[in-house]
Amino acid sequence: MPAAAILHWAARSHSGSRKPRNDDSFAAFASGLRGAETLPSHGIHSLASQDLVFAVSDGMGGGNAGDLASALILQQMCQIIPETFKVAAAGLFPDCLSHLGEALRSVHEHINAAAAAREECRGMAATLALAWFTPENLYLANAGDSRIYLSRHSQLTLLTRDHTSAFGQWQRGEISEIEFRNHPRRSALYEVVGGGHPGVCPYFAAIPYYPGDRFLICSDGLIDGLWERHIADALAKCPTNPLPTAEMLLTRSIDNCGIDDTTLIVVTVTTPAVESA
C-alpha cells in the first residue's frame, strides 16, 4: 500500500474596502477518532492517521449575520465530519459523499433555525467550498460561488460550480469570461446554505489526487481581482510551500479590485519520499 500523502497549506483572508467587518470565514482541521483538531493558517500534515479538511465560506445578510452565518457553517462541519471515523471504528464503511450531503442538510437547517431565532439575523446565509482529503480521495462540496481549483501538470481545472445562471452560460461557451465577469446577474445565487430556503442542493464530487497537485479554495472576492489565466499561472509555479503563492494571489487580487472580502487556501500534495529527499 503506498504511503499516505502529505499536504502543505496556507490560508489568507482580507476584509474588503466596503466595510470593516469580514464576512468570509475559513477552516483548516484534521479529522480523526478524537474529533476535529483545528490547524494553524499554514502548515504541513500527513494523511496517515487523520483526514484533512479545508473550507471557505462567504456570509451574507444584514448586521452581523454574514460573518455569523459563515462561521456557524464551518463550526458545524468541524463537528459533523469526524463522525465518519466513529462509524468506521464500529466496523462499518461510511460513504463520505453521503455523509457530506447529510452534514450540509443538517447545517442548512441549523442556519435557518438560528436566523429565525434572532430578528437581526433573519435570512442570513453563506456559500461553502469544502475540500475533504482522505488517504484515498478528495471529496468536495460547494454551494454558491466559492470555488475549488485544481492545477495538475500546469493545467487548471475548476472543480466546483457557481450556482448562478450566468456561470452556466459561461461554461457552455455562450458568453466569454469577460462577459461573465460583467454579467449583471453574476452574483445572483440560486443555491446557498441557509437563507430561509426549505432545502439546499450543493454540488458534490469525488476525485483522486496525486503528488504534485495544487489546489485553490477561495471566495468570489479573490476571483473579482484575478483572471483565470492569473490563477493558472500562479498555481503552475507554486512551490511545495504554498505560502508565497497564497500571499501573492491575495495581494494581486486586492490590488486589482479589493472591494469584496477575499479569502483563499492553497494546498499542495507531496509524498513522504519527496519530503525526505
Secondary structure, DSSP 8 states (H G I E B T S, - for coil): -----EEEEEEEEE--TT-SS--EEEEEEEEETTEEEE--SEEEEESSSSEEEEEEEEEE-TTTHHHHHHHHHHHHHHHHTTHHHHHHHTT----HHHHHHHHHHHHHHHHHHHHHH-GGGTT-EE-EEEEEE-SS-EEEEEESS-EEEEEETTEEEE-S--SSHHHHHHHTTSS-HHHHHT-TTTT--S--EETT-S----EEEEE---TT-EEEEE-HHHHHT--HHHHHHHHHT--SS-HHHHHHHHHHHHHHT--S-EEEEEEEEE-HHHHH-
